Amino acid sequence: MCNEEDKAEYVEKEKSEGRKVIMIGDGLVKRINKNYRMIVGLNSGFIAMGVAGIISPTVSALLHNTSTIAISLKSMENLLV
């Protein structure tokens, strides 16, 4: 395993040689867990509101799908820049 200083040194070396550098895996698990909890929480609420009749099932499904897509896109923002 490399420590943070080793990673930074390696990245700077590669960049100085004109290579593009992509880091994969740093913080990926934290992001996945955070997004998972957010999606499950929101979608459970939307489904419960639809079942309880607070919002229509169609609106519940629309909010459910929209929130899932929005959170997924938000988690990729560093990759899309």
Phi and psi in degrees as GROMACS dihedral restraints (atoms count N, CA, C in turn):
[ dihedral_restraints ]
;  ai    aj    ak    al  type     phi  dphi    fc
    3     4     5     6     1   -95.7    20    10
    4     5     6     7     1   147.0    20    10
    6     7     8     9     1   -90.3    20    10
    7     8     9    10     1   174.9    20    10
    9    10    11    12     1   -60.6    20    10
   10    11    12    13     1   -37.8    20    10
   12    13    14    15     1   -66.3    20    10
   13    14    15    16     1   -40.1    20    10
   15    16    17    18     1   -62.6    20    10
   16    17    18    19     1   -42.4    20    10
   18    19    20    21     1   -63.0    20    10
   19    20    21    22     1   -46.7    20    10
   21    22    23    24     1   -61.7    20    10
   22    23    24    25     1   -41.9    20    10
   24    25    26    27     1   -63.4    20    10
   25    26    27    28     1   -43.8    20    10
   27    28    29    30     1   -62.9    20    10
   28    29    30    31     1   -45.0    20    10
   30    31    32    33     1   -61.5    20    10
   31    32    33    34     1   -46.3    20    10
   33    34    35    36     1   -62.9    20    10
   34    35    36    37     1   -38.5    20    10
   36    37    38    39     1   -62.5    20    10
   37    38    39    40     1   -47.8    20    10
   39    40    41    42     1   -64.2    20    10
   40    41    42    43     1   -42.3    20    10
   42    43    44    45     1   -64.4    20    10
   43    44    45    46     1   -38.0    20    10
   45    46    47    48     1   -66.9    20    10
   46    47    48    49     1   -23.3    20    10
   48    49    50    51     1   -89.2    20    10
   49    50    51    52     1     6.9    20    10
   51    52    53    54     1    86.9    20    10
   52    53    54    55     1     9.9    20    10
   54    55    56    57     1   -90.8    20    10
   55    56    57    58     1   149.8    20    10
   57    58    59    60     1   -86.2    20    10
   58    59    60    61     1   139.8    20    10
   60    61    62    63     1  -122.8    20    10
   61    62    63    64     1   131.3    20    10
   63    64    65    66     1  -124.2    20    10
   64    65    66    67     1   130.3    20    10
   66    67    68    69     1  -100.4    20    10
   67    68    69    70     1   126.0    20    10
   69    70    71    72     1  -120.0    20    10
   70    71    72    73     1   131.8    20    10
   72    73    74    75     1   107.0    20    10
   73    74    75    76     1   -21.2    20    10
   75    76    77    78     1   -72.6    20    10
   76    77    78    79     1   111.3    20    10
   78    79    80    81     1    81.4    20    10
   79    80    81    82     1     1.3    20    10
   81    82    83    84     1   -62.0    20    10
   82    83    84    85     1   -40.5    20    10
   84    85    86    87     1   -67.3    20    10
   85    86    87    88     1   -40.8    20    10
   87    88    89    90     1   -61.0    20    10
   88    89    90    91     1   -43.7    20    10
   90    91    92    93     1   -64.3    20    10
   91    92    93    94     1   -42.0    20    10
   93    94    95    96     1   -62.6    20    10
   94    95    96    97     1   -47.0    20    10
   96    97    98    99     1   -62.9    20    10
   97    98    99   100     1   -43.0    20    10
   99   100   101   102     1   -62.4    20    10
  100   101   102   103     1   -47.3    20    10
  102   103   104   105     1   -66.4    20    10
  103   104   105   106     1   -37.5    20    10
  105   106   107   108     1   -61.0    20    10
  106   107   108   109     1   -48.0    20    10
  108   109   110   111     1   -62.2    20    10
  109   110   111   112     1   -39.8    20    10
  111   112   113   114     1   -66.3    20    10
  112   113   114   115     1   -45.7    20    10
  114   115   116   117     1   -64.1    20    10
  115   116   117   118     1   -46.4    20    10
  117   118   119   120     1   -63.3    20    10
  118   119   120   121     1   -42.4    20    10
  120   121   122   123     1   -62.8    20    10
  121   122   123   124     1   -51.4    20    10
  123   124   125   126     1   -62.8    20    10
  124   125   126   127     1   -48.2    20    10
  126   127   128   129     1   -66.3    20    10
  127   128   129   130     1   -34.3    20    10
  129   130   131   132     1   -63.2    20    10
  130   131   132   133     1   -41.7    20    10
  132   133   134   135     1   -63.2    20    10
  133   134   135   136     1   -44.1    20    10
  135   136   137   138     1   -63.7    20    10
  136   137   138   139     1   -41.8    20    10
  138   139   140   141     1   -65.3    20    10
  139   140   141   142     1   -44.2    20    10
  141   142   143   144     1   -61.3    20    10
  142   143   144   145     1   -42.0    20    10
  144   145   146   147     1   -64.7    20    10
  145   146   147   148     1   -36.1    20    10
  147   148   149   150     1   -67.5    20    10
  148   149   150   151     1   -43.5    20    10
  150   151   152   153     1   -66.5    20    10
  151   152   153   154     1   -38.1    20    10
  153   154   155   156     1   -76.5    20    10
  154   155   156   157     1    -9.2    20    10
  156   157   158   159     1    84.1    20    10
  157   158   159   160     1     8.9    20    10
  159   160   161   162     1   -69.0    20    10
  160   161   162   163     1   -39.3    20    10
  162   163   164   165     1  -128.8    20    10
  163   164   165   166     1   159.1    20    10
  165   166   167   168     1   -71.4    20    10
  166   167   168   169     1   154.9    20    10
  168   169   170   171     1   -57.9    20    10
  169   170   171   172     1   -33.3    20    10
  171   172   173   174     1   -66.1    20    10
  172   173   174   175     1   -44.5    20    10
  174   175   176   177     1   -65.7    20    10
  175   176   177   178     1   -39.9    20    10
  177   178   179   180     1   -58.4    20    10
  178   179   180   181     1   -46.5    20    10
  180   181   182   183     1   -65.0    20    10
  181   182   183   184     1   -41.0    20    10
  183   184   185   186     1   -63.1    20    10
  184   185   186   187     1   -46.5    20    10
  186   187   188   189     1   -64.1    20    10
  187   188   189   190     1   -39.9    20    10
  189   190   191   192     1   -58.3    20    10
  190   191   192   193     1   -52.5    20    10
  192   193   194   195     1   -69.3    20    10
  193   194   195   196     1   -40.2    20    10
  195   196   197   198     1   -63.9    20    10
  196   197   198   199     1   -42.9    20    10
  198   199   200   201     1   -66.0    20    10
  199   200   201   202     1   -38.7    20    10
  201   202   203   204     1   -63.2    20    10
  202   203   204   205     1   -45.0    20    10
  204   205   206   207     1   -66.1    20    10
  205   206   207   208     1   -44.0    20    10
  207   208   209   210     1   -62.4    20    10
  208   209   210   211     1   -44.8    20    10
  210   211   212   213     1   -67.3    20    10
  211   212   213   214     1   -38.0    20    10
  213   214   215   216     1   -63.8    20    10
  214   215   216   217     1   -43.5    20    10
  216   217   218   219     1   -66.4    20    10
  217   218   219   220     1   -39.2    20    10
  219   220   221   222     1   -61.8    20    10
  220   221   222   223     1   -36.6    20    10
  222   223   224   225     1   -71.1    20    10
  223   224   225   226     1   -16.9    20    10
  225   226   227   228     1   -99.3    20    10
  226   227   228   229     1     5.4    20    10
  228   229   230   231     1   -57.4    20    10
  229   230   231   232     1   -36.6    20    10
  231   232   233   234     1   -68.9    20    10
  232   233   234   235     1   -25.7    20    10
  234   235   236   237     1   -82.3    20    10
  235   236   237   238     1   -26.2    20    10
  237   238   239   240     1   -89.5    20    10
  238   239   240   241     1   -10.6    20    10
